[in-house]
Amino acid sequence: MGMQRDWSSYVIADPCIGLKDATCLEVCPVDCIESTPESPQYYINPELCIVCEQCVLVCPVDAIYLEHELPEEWKPAIERNVAFFREVEAAGPLVALDEAQTLVQRALVRAQELGIEAAAAVVDRQGNVAVVEGAKAPQGRSRAMDLAYSAATMERSTVQLNERLVNAAAEGIDRARLVQEAGGIPFGRPYVVAGLGVTGGTPQENHECARAALAPR
């Protein structure tokens, strides 16, 4: 959890405890809602939340609020959501090679269906390339790796990146590699472990290929 925020995130509060209705997870466009089998509720990663309101609209028990709108008795939920991601991240492994290969292949299959000669790559949060395949041109593979790097290190889809976020990147992140264009998506449950980057088509097509690869199976 490395970036300082200057905006209010949504928070999942006490009414979710013991219920764990997964509708919010299904509608989240940036995959920022997580839990574990042992946890009594779902949690929102405040560094990934784009405040799109989709989770609020479908929550059956009205458990989701903006931080500054939480009822006073539920204020502890803010730290509870943050702590969940902080704790699991600290103990987390790097991306597994077989998982990376599977995601890259799924992305390339979707690209083939769209008629795109694509390149796809998985890069972990430390900047290590796990897998890169696809387009023969070196610049295509390099672009895919930069998209994956951007998503992994910034912990958000590259379609969300802008100059403000790039300038606020944590120390150690190579800003020259950050791509402000759709095609890179972070992944990992219940915390970001790596990014998947796809290039070769339009930004929207690249994003679609990455999302198709990461869709639950």
C-alpha positions in Angstrom: 0.0 0.0 0.0 2.5 2.5 -1.2 0.8 5.6 -2.5 -0.6 8.6 -0.6 -4.2 9.3 -1.6 -5.9 12.7 -1.8 -9.4 11.3 -2.5 -12.1 9.4 -0.6 -12.5 5.7 -1.3 -15.5 3.6 -0.7 -15.5 1.4 2.4 -17.3 -1.8 3.2 -18.7 -1.5 6.8 -20.3 -3.6 9.5 -23.5 -4.7 7.7 -21.4 -6.9 5.5 -20.0 -8.9 8.4 -21.3 -12.4 8.3 -23.2 -11.9 5.1 -20.4 -11.7 2.5 -22.8 -11.2 -0.5 -20.4 -11.3 -3.6 -22.5 -9.1 -5.8 -20.3 -6.1 -5.3 -17.2 -8.1 -6.3 -18.9 -9.2 -9.5 -19.7 -5.6 -10.7 -16.4 -3.9 -9.7 -14.7 -2.8 -12.9 -11.2 -2.6 -11.4 -11.2 -5.7 -9.2 -10.6 -3.8 -5.9 -12.9 -5.8 -3.7 -11.4 -8.9 -2.0 -11.8 -11.3 1.0 -10.4 -14.6 2.2 -12.4 -17.7 3.3 -11.6 -16.9 6.9 -12.6 -13.2 6.7 -16.1 -12.3 7.9 -16.7 -9.7 5.2 -15.5 -8.2 1.9 -13.0 -5.3 1.8 -12.3 -2.5 -0.7 -8.7 -1.6 -1.6 -8.6 2.2 -1.2 -5.6 2.5 -3.5 -7.5 0.8 -6.4 -11.0 2.1 -5.9 -12.2 4.5 -8.6 -15.4 5.5 -6.7 -17.6 4.4 -9.6 -20.5 3.6 -7.3 -21.3 0.2 -8.9 -20.8 -1.7 -5.6 -23.0 0.8 -3.7 -25.9 0.3 -6.2 -26.0 -3.5 -5.8 -25.2 -4.0 -2.1 -28.2 -5.7 -0.5 -27.6 -4.4 3.0 -26.3 -0.8 2.3 -22.9 -1.6 3.7 -20.8 0.6 1.4 -20.1 4.2 2.0 -17.5 6.9 1.1 -15.0 7.3 3.9 -16.2 10.7 4.9 -19.9 9.6 4.9 -19.5 6.6 7.2 -21.8 6.7 10.2 -19.6 7.4 13.3 -20.2 4.0 14.8 -18.7 2.4 11.7 -15.6 4.6 11.3 -13.3 1.7 12.4 -14.2 0.0 9.1 -11.9 2.4 7.3 -8.8 1.0 9.0 -10.2 -2.5 8.8 -10.4 -2.3 5.0 -6.8 -0.8 4.8 -5.4 -3.3 7.3 -6.7 -6.3 5.4 -4.7 -5.4 2.3 -1.7 -4.3 4.2 -1.4 -7.6 6.2 -2.0 -10.0 3.3 0.4 -8.0 1.1 3.2 -8.2 3.6 3.0 -12.0 3.6 2.3 -12.5 -0.1 4.2 -14.5 -2.7 5.3 -13.4 -6.2 3.3 -14.5 -9.2 3.6 -18.2 -10.0 5.1 -19.0 -13.4 2.3 -21.4 -14.5 -0.3 -18.8 -13.6 1.6 -16.1 -15.7 1.8 -18.4 -18.7 -1.9 -19.3 -18.5 -2.9 -15.6 -18.4 -0.6 -14.7 -21.3 -2.0 -17.5 -23.4 -5.6 -16.5 -22.6 -4.9 -12.9 -23.6 -3.3 -14.1 -26.9 -6.3 -16.4 -27.6 -8.7 -13.4 -27.2 -6.4 -11.3 -29.4 -6.5 -13.9 -32.1 -10.3 -14.0 -31.9 -10.2 -10.2 -32.5 -7.8 -10.5 -35.4 -4.9 -8.9 -33.6 -1.3 -9.8 -33.7 -0.6 -9.1 -30.1 2.1 -9.4 -27.5 1.3 -10.1 -23.9 3.5 -10.1 -20.8 3.3 -10.6 -17.0 5.6 -8.5 -14.8 5.6 -8.7 -11.0 5.6 -5.8 -8.6 9.4 -5.9 -8.4 9.6 -5.4 -12.1 10.7 -8.9 -12.9 9.3 -10.3 -16.2 7.6 -13.7 -15.6 6.4 -14.3 -19.1 6.3 -12.5 -22.4 5.0 -13.9 -25.7 3.4 -12.9 -28.9 4.3 -10.4 -31.6 7.8 -11.0 -33.1 8.7 -7.3 -33.1 10.8 -6.4 -30.1 9.0 -3.1 -29.6 5.7 -4.9 -29.3 7.0 -7.1 -26.5 8.7 -4.2 -24.8 5.4 -2.3 -24.8 3.5 -5.2 -23.3 6.1 -5.5 -20.6 5.9 -1.7 -19.8 2.1 -2.0 -19.6 2.3 -4.9 -17.2 5.0 -3.1 -15.2 2.8 0.0 -15.0 -0.2 -2.0 -13.8 1.8 -4.0 -11.2 3.8 -1.2 -9.7 1.0 1.4 -9.7 -1.5 -1.2 -8.5 -4.2 0.0 -11.0 -5.3 -0.5 -14.6 -3.3 1.6 -16.9 -6.4 3.2 -18.3 -6.6 5.0 -15.0 -3.1 6.5 -15.0 -2.6 10.2 -15.5 0.2 12.7 -15.0 -0.9 13.3 -11.3 -0.6 9.6 -10.5 2.6 9.1 -12.4 4.2 12.1 -10.6 3.0 10.6 -7.2 4.6 7.2 -7.9 6.3 5.7 -5.0 10.1 5.8 -4.7 11.7 3.1 -6.7 9.2 3.0 -9.5 10.7 3.8 -12.9 8.4 6.6 -14.1 9.9 6.4 -17.7 8.3 3.0 -18.0 4.8 4.0 -16.9 2.3 3.9 -19.7 -0.9 6.1 -19.6 -2.9 4.0 -21.9 -5.4 1.0 -21.6 -3.9 -2.4 -21.9 -2.4 -3.1 -18.5 -4.3 -4.6 -15.6 -3.0 -5.6 -12.1 -4.0 -8.9 -10.7 -3.7 -11.0 -7.6 -6.1 -12.0 -4.8 -6.5 -10.6 -2.3 -3.7 -8.1 -3.2 -1.8 -7.1 -6.3 1.1 -9.4 -7.1 1.7 -8.6 -10.8 0.4 -7.0 -13.9 -0.7 -8.3 -17.3 0.0 -6.1 -20.3 -1.3 -6.6 -23.8 -0.5 -4.6 -27.0 -1.0 -4.9 -30.7 -4.5 -3.6 -31.1 -6.3 -0.4 -30.1 -6.0 0.5 -26.4 -9.6 -0.7 -26.0 -8.9 -4.0 -27.7 -5.8 -4.5 -25.6 -7.8 -3.8 -22.4 -10.4 -6.3 -23.6 -7.8 -9.0 -24.1 -6.3 -8.4 -20.7 -9.7 -8.5 -19.0 -10.7 -11.7 -20.9 -7.5 -13.3 -19.6 -8.2 -12.4 -16.0 -12.0 -13.2 -16.0 -12.9 -15.9 -13.5 -13.0 -19.4 -15.0 
